[in-house]
């Protein structure tokens, strides 16, 4: 079975840190926050095998960029699959306006 290299971008790592801090502060429970962070990280690392098992959401910029989406708890992990690499670009709360958030973050530069 083909294995992919996992690349987590700095913005995606910052998203994960924000999720950790929010969960820790909201619930006053660093252990809970750590478990959520670890669960997200574990699922991201599982993308080294069969990353195409998750689809591309039918909204922009996912369609244009070919961003796949994987759900982990209440969070969406967005990533690209190119050659032998999976690049995680964003980790955001699934109930928010993901289309606007991703559109702002992935606006093409002119």
Secondary structure, 3 states (H helix, E strand, C coil): CCCCEEEECHHHHHHHHHHHHHHHHHHCCHHHHHHHHHHHHHHHHHHHCCHHHCCECCCCCHHHHCCEEEEECCEEEEEEEECCEEEEEEEEECCCCHHHHHHHHCCCCC
